[in-house]
Every structure is written in C-alpha cells, then in structure tokens.
Amino acid sequence: MTGEKSNFLSLTATQGGSVAFSNGKSGTIIGVGKIGEYLFHSIDGVYLVDGLEHNLLSVSQLCDKDNLVVFCSNRCMVVNMNTRDVVLRRK
C-alpha cells in the first residue's frame, strides 16, 4: 500500500475500507491498482491509502507470486523469477 498516487501504472477508485496505522490512527482506502515498471510485469492489488506517508509492501506476498525481492543499502528491487524482468525498483 502507498499514499502516493503517482506510484501507480493503473488505478481504480474504491469506496470503503480502511487500514490501521501503528500510531493508532487509520487511513481510508481510496483506490486499488498496479505498480511496477510495466503493466505486463507489475504488482496487482496495491491499495492507495489516504494519509499513508510511506510505501509498505509484503515481501512474503511478492515471493508467493514467483518474485525475488532484493534489498540493498539504498534501493529495493523485485524481479520476476520466471522472466527475470525487473517488476519494481525503488530508491
């Protein structure tokens, strides 16, 4: 999930649903879509959450979809294990 609309390759507005933050507050889910390098190699079902200030991802969910997740000191990359294409790259 992310709070940044510009991260999405495609986005569909939604109504309803919320997520709880660690500070006890909550954010409303205002959209769901795809993020990544290309539409054909993307991460589906990502929530756009009003008020979320950080990008959050589930490494186990990415790995369950045949992806490799690599963390370095200044970046994170998600690579599809079948095609070896970079699905997502973030600094």
C-alpha positions as CSV (number, residue, x, y, z in Angstrom):
1,M,0.0,0.0,0.0
2,T,1.1,3.5,-0.6
3,G,-0.2,7.1,-0.1
4,E,1.3,8.3,-3.4
5,K,-1.0,8.3,-6.4
6,S,1.9,8.9,-8.8
7,N,3.3,5.4,-8.0
8,F,0.5,3.7,-10.0
9,L,0.6,2.4,-13.5
10,S,-3.2,2.0,-13.3
11,L,-5.6,2.9,-10.6
12,T,-9.3,2.3,-9.9
13,A,-11.1,4.4,-7.3
14,T,-12.8,2.5,-4.5
15,Q,-15.2,3.4,-1.7
16,G,-14.9,1.9,1.8
17,G,-12.3,0.1,3.6
18,S,-9.6,1.3,6.0
19,V,-6.2,0.3,7.4
20,A,-4.9,0.8,10.9
21,F,-1.5,2.6,11.4
22,S,0.9,1.8,14.2
23,N,0.1,5.2,15.9
24,G,-3.5,4.1,16.5
25,K,-4.9,6.2,13.6
26,S,-6.4,4.8,10.4
27,G,-6.4,5.6,6.8
28,T,-9.2,5.2,4.2
29,I,-8.5,3.1,1.1
30,I,-9.4,5.3,-1.8
31,G,-8.1,3.2,-4.7
32,V,-6.6,-0.1,-5.8
33,G,-4.3,-0.6,-8.7
34,K,-1.0,-1.8,-10.2
35,I,2.5,-0.5,-9.6
36,G,5.8,-1.5,-11.2
37,E,8.0,-0.9,-14.2
38,Y,5.5,-2.1,-16.9
39,L,1.8,-3.1,-16.9
40,F,2.7,-6.6,-18.0
41,H,5.1,-7.0,-15.1
42,S,3.5,-5.3,-12.2
43,I,2.3,-5.8,-8.7
44,D,-1.5,-6.1,-8.6
45,G,-3.9,-5.2,-5.8
46,V,-1.9,-2.3,-4.3
47,Y,-4.0,0.0,-2.1
48,L,-3.9,3.8,-2.3
49,V,-4.5,4.9,1.3
50,D,-5.3,8.4,2.2
51,G,-2.8,9.8,4.7
52,L,-0.3,7.0,4.3
53,E,3.2,8.6,4.4
54,H,5.3,5.5,3.5
55,N,5.2,2.8,0.9
56,L,4.6,-0.6,2.5
57,L,5.0,-4.0,0.9
58,S,4.6,-7.6,1.9
59,V,7.8,-9.5,0.9
60,S,6.1,-12.8,1.5
61,Q,3.2,-12.0,-0.8
62,L,5.7,-10.9,-3.5
63,C,7.6,-14.1,-3.1
64,D,4.4,-16.2,-3.3
65,K,3.9,-14.8,-6.8
66,D,7.3,-16.1,-8.0
67,N,9.3,-12.9,-7.4
68,L,12.7,-12.4,-5.8
69,V,13.0,-9.4,-3.5
70,V,16.4,-7.8,-3.1
71,F,17.3,-5.1,-0.6
72,C,20.5,-3.1,-0.8
73,S,21.6,-0.1,1.3
74,N,19.8,2.4,-1.0
75,R,17.3,0.5,-3.0
76,C,14.9,-2.4,-3.3
77,M,14.2,-4.4,-6.4
78,V,11.5,-7.0,-7.2
79,V,12.5,-9.4,-10.0
80,N,10.2,-12.0,-11.6
81,M,11.8,-15.4,-11.3
82,N,10.2,-16.8,-14.4
83,T,11.1,-14.0,-16.8
84,R,14.0,-12.3,-14.9
85,D,12.4,-9.0,-15.6
86,V,12.5,-6.2,-13.0
87,V,9.0,-5.7,-11.7
88,L,9.6,-2.9,-9.3
89,R,12.6,-0.7,-8.5
90,R,12.5,1.8,-5.7
91,K,15.1,4.1,-4.0
